[in-house]
Amino acid sequence: MKLYKTLWVVLLSLNMGQVLALDEGIEVPDCVMKSFDASDAQVDLKDLRGKVVYVDFWASWCGPCAKSFPFMNQLHRNLKERGLEVVAVNVDEQIADAEDFLSKQPAEFRIALDSQQACAKTFDVQAMPSTYLVDRKGVIRHVHMGFRATDTDNLQSQVDQLLSETP
């Protein structure tokens, strides 16, 4: 029985570490990715402090991801001047898969590559797409899994709320 309790405590503490990256109210974790464009630029989420950041993890095989891109394009167009930065993080192992997806669903916002899924693991991504709304101080304020057309009003409202807050 004692071994069982010890094992349970160890598993619980390991699981709590994973949950912390996912929870609202936690500072955005360190996460540096390669930019999708042809440059050698990197995307570092910590460098985006001072902006509201819409971080969206997606994959080419994800049907709801394709439906979310027009919404993210609209958010980017309408709110970038107010301080919104949209970063869509692709987790495909093959860049060609992402390129094919983007040829059908063009993005007007920043695309980052996480082909080793290191950032997805850090964020403890559970579904595709997974969206993390980060405030100007670098704190995750909202987590949203999946995407349906009925989600847009709620996501828009959450983004507007974060943009209206003073840092």
N, C-alpha and C positions, 0 to 999 in steps of 0.2 A: 504494500500500500504506500509506503514512504517513497519508493522509487516512482510510482505512478504520480504522486503529488509533485515530486521534483521535476519529472518530465513535463507535467502540465505547466508548471511555473516557467520553465525554460521556453516551451512553445508559446506561451502567452506573451512573454517578454519579446521574443523574436517577432511575433505577429504585431505587437504594438509598435515596433519600429517601422514596419511596413505601413501601418495605418496612419502614422504621423504625417507621412508625405502626402497622403490623400486628404486629410482633414482640412476643413475650413479653419482659418485662423492661424495657420502655420505659414512661416516665411517660405517663399518659393525656393525649392531646393537648387543647389548648384547643378547646372545643366548647360553644357556647351556642346553645340552641334555644328555640323557643316551646313553652310548655306546651299540651297538648291541651285542657285545660279552658277555660272561657269567660273566664277572667281574662287579664290581660296579663302574667302571670308568665312567667319564663324558667326554663329548666332548664340549669344550668351544672355540668358534670361535676366541675369543680375544686372546687365548693362541697361536694361529697359526701365529701371527705377525712375519714377517721376511720371510714367505713363500708366494708363490702365491697359493691361495686357490680356488678350483673349487667346489662350494657349489651347490649341485643338490637336489632339493626336488622332491620326487617320491612316488608313491603308487603302490601296488600290482595289482590293477585293470587297470593300465595305460598301454596300448599297446605300445605307443612310449617310455615309460620308459624301457621296456624290450629291445627295440632296442638300447637304449643309453648305456646300461651296457657294451657291448663289446668295444665300443668307450672309455668309461671311464677307463676300464681295460687297454686298449692300452696306453692311456695318462699316467696313473699311472706307468705302466712298463717303458715307454720310458722317462719320465720326472721327476720322483721322486728324482733322484740324482741331478737334477738341481734346486730343491726346490719347486716342485709342490706337493700340498697336495689335494687329492680328498676326499671330505666328502659328502656322499650321505645320505640325511635326509629322513627317511621313515615317512610318516604321517598316516599310517594305524592305526585304533583304536585297532585292534587285532594283536598281535605279530605273531600269527600263520599264518596270511595272508602274512606277510613279510617273514617269514621262508619258506613258500611254494614257493614264488616268487624266493627267493635266492637259493633254491635247484635247480631251473631251470636256473637261471641266476646268477651264482656265482660271487661274488665281490672280487677283489684283493685289494681293497681300504677300507677306513674306512666307516663304516655304523653307523649312529646315529639314535636314535628313538625320534620321536616327536608325540607320540600318542595323546596327548592333543592338538596338532597343535598350541602350543604357539609360537614357532619360525616361523612357516608358517604364522601366523597372523602378527608377528612383521615384517617379510619380505614382507608382503602383497602379498603372492603368488596368482597368478591369473590363472595359468594353470599347468598341469602336463605333463611332468616335467617342472620345472623352474630352470634355472641355473644362478648363480651369480658368476662372476669372480672377485676375490678380490686381490688387489695388495699387495706387501710386507709391505706396510704401513697400511694395514687394510682398504683400501678404495675400495668400489664397483666400478669397472671400466666398466663392461659390464653386461647386463641383457639379457637373452635369454629365451623365452618361447616356449615350445614344443620341439620336436626333430624329424628331418627327416635326412635321410642319406646325403642329400645335404647340411646339416648344418655343417658337420664335418670339412671341409676345413676352413671355417670361424672361428669356435671355436678353431681349432688347431692354426690358425694364431694369434688369440687374446691371447691365452695362451702363445705362443712363444714370442709375443711382451712383455707381462708382465714379463716373465722370463728373458728377455734380459735387462730389466731396472735395474739400480742400486738403491738400497734403499736410 
